[in-house]
């Protein structure tokens, strides 16, 4: 029972981080498909680099997401 009490908060923190990451992906999905289509199959790092190159043309939501994640 005690072990369960320690596991539940860890699961909640992990799910919150996952939800935040998902929101970030959703904010930049349209921009990535618009500006970085050639990089979509090359992995997240390639897409991120492409988004940074086109930062001035991105939607505000995507720009804010990149900034919030230190990019």
Residue pairs with C-beta under 8 A, 6 or more apart in sequence:
23 65
24 65
24 68
24 69
27 59
27 61
27 62
27 64
27 65
28 51
28 58
28 59
28 61
28 62
28 65
28 66
30 59
30 62
31 51
31 54
31 57
31 58
31 59
31 62
32 39
32 40
32 47
32 50
32 51
33 40
35 50
35 51
35 54
35 57
35 58
36 46
36 47
36 50
36 51
36 54
39 46
39 47
39 49
39 50
40 47
48 71
51 58
51 62
51 66
51 71
52 66
52 71
55 63
55 66
58 66
